[in-house]
Amino acid sequence: MNNNSKKLFTFITDWNGCTFISQFQQRTIVQAIDSWATSLDLEALGSSESERKTFKEKVKEQIAVEIQDHTNIWCISPFLEDELAITHIVLTVIPN
């Protein structure tokens, strides 16, 4: 796969008794996580504006710490409303 081509990243998030699945096409895992964090509709989940801001900041902090030295699978676990939002990320290969 060309390093400059977009890849499909699958996000599986367990939070507050529910599982949320989403996918993003980006060139890097960092870009994919940023897209995921930006796209979350935390207001619909009942989160306050300050909680949403804190959550997105914590996600970006964890990017630098937790995704180093992994190949094609990652996990981040920021808190949202005092509950862990455990998120598994898989580089998804689409057969040609």
N, C-alpha and C positions, 0 to 999 in steps of 0.2 A: 504494500500500500504506500503510495506516495506521501511523504511527510507533509506536503503542502495541501493535500486533499482533506476534505472534511470527513470526519469519522462519526459514527453513530454511538452515542453514549446513553446507556439505559440507567435510570435512577430508580431505585426501589427504597422507599422511605417508610419506616414503621414509626408512627407517632400517635399517641393517645388512643391506642386500641384500633387504629386503622392502618391500612397499607395504601400508599400512593405510588403510582408508577408513572414515569414520564421519560421522554427521550428528547435528546438534542443533538443536532449535527454541528460539530465544531472541529477545529484543527487540533486543539490540545485539551487535556483534562482540565486545566485551569480555566480556559474559556468556557468549557461545558459546565463546570460548577458555578461560574459566574452567571451564566444564562439560567441555570436552574434556580439559584438563589434570587435572581431578579424576577423570575417568572412566578414564584410562589405567591399565591393569593392568600396571604396571611390574614388579611382583613376578613375574608370569608370564613376563616377558621376561628374568628373571634379574638384575634390578637390586637393589642393596643398598638398605636403608632410607635411608641418608644420600644415596645417589645419587638416589633418587626425590624426596627433599625438595629437593635442590639443583636437579634438573630442573624441578620445579614452580615454584620461586622464580625461576629464569632465564626461564621462560615468562612469568611475570607481569611481570618487568622488561621483556621485549621488547614486551609489549603496548603499554606507554606510548611506546616509541620507534618501533616499526615500523609501526603501523597508522594513523598519522595521514596525512591527505591522500590516502587511497585510496578508491576507489569499487567496492564489490562484489567485490573480489579482494585478498587479502593473502597474505603469506608470512612465516613465522617460522622460525628455524633454531637452536634451542637444541641443546646437546650432551647426549647420553645415552650413558653408558659410553664416553666419548671418541670417539663417532661423531656426526656431525651428524644431527639428526632434522629434515630439511627438510619443512616442513608448509605446503602451499598450502591456502588457505581461500577458498571461493567462496560468495557469497550465491546460493543456488539458487532460481530462480523456478519455482513450481509453477503450471502453467496451470489456469485455472478451469474 
